[in-house]
Amino acid sequence: MKKVSTILSHLSSLPQFKSLKRQGCYEKYIALLSSKWQKAIAFVYIKDATLFIAVTHPGFKMELNYNRDLLKSLLTQLCTLDEGCKEMQADKVVIFHSKYYAMPEEKTRSSTVPYYLERARGDFELPQDAELKAKFEHIKTLITCNQ
């Protein structure tokens, strides 16, 4: 029986699914960057030997512009080290701000209120004072009702 990874690698090598292979290389490239820059980059693509990097905020654009050489060198290292990403050659790096980017994953929130089981059993010594004894009896009945 074939594994899923072998089937996917076979499918990605077909000419009609060449964009899937390229997308995997883009994700590897983004994974090479620091976590701060990974959050800043919305998407990446290469067109006409130019690496286009879309950022989520204009402030990141300025910061990445100062590090264009680093971005280009990471791309060339990825091309030389990874056999599947050899076609990712770029001579220039263009960084732009984009309002279109993948939405961050939302954490699922449970709409139910968590209910906890009562751990107390209501077994405690009763005091001699009548008023305190009545209060303790009331607490004891509340505990037994919650079980």
C-alpha positions as CSV (number, residue, x, y, z in Angstrom):
1,M,0.0,0.0,0.0
2,K,1.3,3.4,-0.9
3,K,1.8,6.1,1.7
4,V,0.2,9.5,1.4
5,S,3.6,11.3,1.1
6,T,4.6,9.2,-2.0
7,I,1.2,9.9,-3.7
8,L,1.5,13.6,-3.0
9,S,5.1,13.8,-4.2
10,H,4.0,12.0,-7.4
11,L,1.1,14.4,-7.9
12,S,3.3,17.4,-7.3
13,S,5.8,16.3,-9.9
14,L,3.1,16.3,-12.6
15,P,3.1,19.4,-14.9
16,Q,-0.4,20.4,-14.2
17,F,0.4,20.6,-10.4
18,K,3.6,22.5,-10.8
19,S,2.2,25.4,-8.7
20,L,1.8,23.0,-5.7
21,K,5.5,22.3,-5.8
22,R,6.3,26.0,-6.1
23,Q,4.0,26.8,-3.1
24,G,5.8,24.3,-1.0
25,C,9.1,26.0,-1.8
26,Y,7.6,29.4,-0.9
27,E,6.6,28.0,2.5
28,K,10.1,26.6,3.0
29,Y,11.5,30.0,2.2
30,I,9.3,31.8,4.7
31,A,10.1,29.1,7.3
32,L,13.8,30.0,7.0
33,L,13.1,33.6,8.2
34,S,12.9,34.6,11.8
35,S,9.5,34.3,13.6
36,K,9.0,38.1,13.6
37,W,9.4,38.2,9.8
38,Q,7.3,35.1,9.3
39,K,4.4,37.0,10.9
40,A,5.1,40.1,8.9
41,I,5.0,38.3,5.5
42,A,1.6,37.8,4.0
43,F,2.7,35.9,0.9
44,V,5.6,35.4,-1.5
45,Y,5.9,34.7,-5.2
46,I,8.5,34.8,-8.0
47,K,7.7,36.3,-11.4
48,D,10.2,37.2,-14.2
49,A,13.3,36.5,-12.0
50,T,12.0,38.9,-9.3
51,L,11.1,37.9,-5.8
52,F,7.9,39.7,-4.6
53,I,7.3,39.8,-0.9
54,A,3.9,41.1,0.4
55,V,3.9,42.4,4.0
56,T,1.0,42.9,6.3
57,H,2.0,46.3,7.6
58,P,3.9,49.2,6.0
59,G,6.4,49.3,8.9
60,F,7.6,45.9,8.0
61,K,8.2,47.0,4.5
62,M,10.8,49.5,5.6
63,E,12.5,47.0,7.9
64,L,12.7,44.3,5.1
65,N,14.0,46.8,2.6
66,Y,17.1,47.2,4.8
67,N,17.6,43.5,4.7
68,R,17.2,42.8,0.9
69,D,20.6,41.2,0.7
70,L,19.7,38.7,3.4
71,L,16.5,37.8,1.7
72,K,18.2,37.3,-1.6
73,S,21.0,35.2,-0.1
74,L,18.4,33.0,1.8
75,L,16.7,32.3,-1.5
76,T,19.9,31.3,-3.3
77,Q,20.8,29.0,-0.4
78,L,17.4,27.4,-0.6
79,C,17.9,26.9,-4.3
80,T,21.3,25.2,-3.9
81,L,20.4,23.0,-0.9
82,D,16.9,21.9,-1.9
83,E,16.6,19.8,-5.1
84,G,12.9,20.6,-5.5
85,C,13.4,24.4,-5.3
86,K,16.0,24.8,-8.0
87,E,13.8,26.8,-10.3
88,M,13.3,29.6,-7.7
89,Q,15.9,32.0,-9.1
90,A,15.5,35.7,-8.5
91,D,17.8,38.6,-9.3
92,K,15.8,41.3,-7.6
93,V,13.7,41.6,-4.5
94,V,10.5,43.8,-4.4
95,I,8.7,44.3,-1.1
96,F,5.2,45.8,-1.1
97,H,2.4,46.3,1.4
98,S,-0.7,44.2,0.7
99,K,-4.1,44.4,2.3
100,Y,-4.9,40.9,0.9
101,Y,-3.4,38.2,3.1
102,A,-4.4,35.0,4.7
103,M,-6.3,35.5,7.9
104,P,-4.6,34.3,11.0
105,E,-6.1,31.1,12.5
106,E,-8.7,31.8,15.1
107,K,-8.6,29.8,18.3
108,T,-11.8,27.9,18.8
109,R,-13.7,29.1,21.8
110,S,-16.1,26.8,23.5
111,S,-19.5,28.3,24.0
112,T,-20.4,26.1,27.0
113,V,-19.6,27.0,30.5
114,P,-17.3,24.4,32.1
115,Y,-19.0,22.4,34.9
116,Y,-16.9,20.9,37.7
117,L,-17.8,18.0,39.9
118,E,-18.2,18.8,43.6
119,R,-15.1,17.4,45.4
120,A,-16.3,18.1,48.9
121,R,-18.3,15.4,50.7
122,G,-19.7,17.5,53.6
123,D,-18.0,15.4,56.3
124,F,-16.8,17.9,58.9
125,E,-17.0,18.4,62.6
126,L,-19.9,20.5,63.7
127,P,-19.3,23.3,66.3
128,Q,-21.1,23.6,69.6
129,D,-22.6,27.0,68.9
130,A,-26.2,26.7,67.6
131,E,-25.9,29.6,65.1
132,L,-22.6,28.2,63.6
133,K,-24.1,24.7,63.6
134,A,-27.1,25.9,61.6
135,K,-24.7,27.5,59.0
136,F,-22.6,24.4,58.8
137,E,-25.8,22.3,58.3
138,H,-26.9,24.6,55.5
139,I,-23.5,24.3,53.8
140,K,-23.7,20.5,54.2
141,T,-27.0,20.4,52.4
142,L,-25.7,22.5,49.6
143,I,-22.7,20.2,49.1
144,T,-24.9,17.1,49.0
145,C,-27.3,18.7,46.5
146,N,-24.4,19.5,44.1
147,Q,-23.2,15.8,44.0
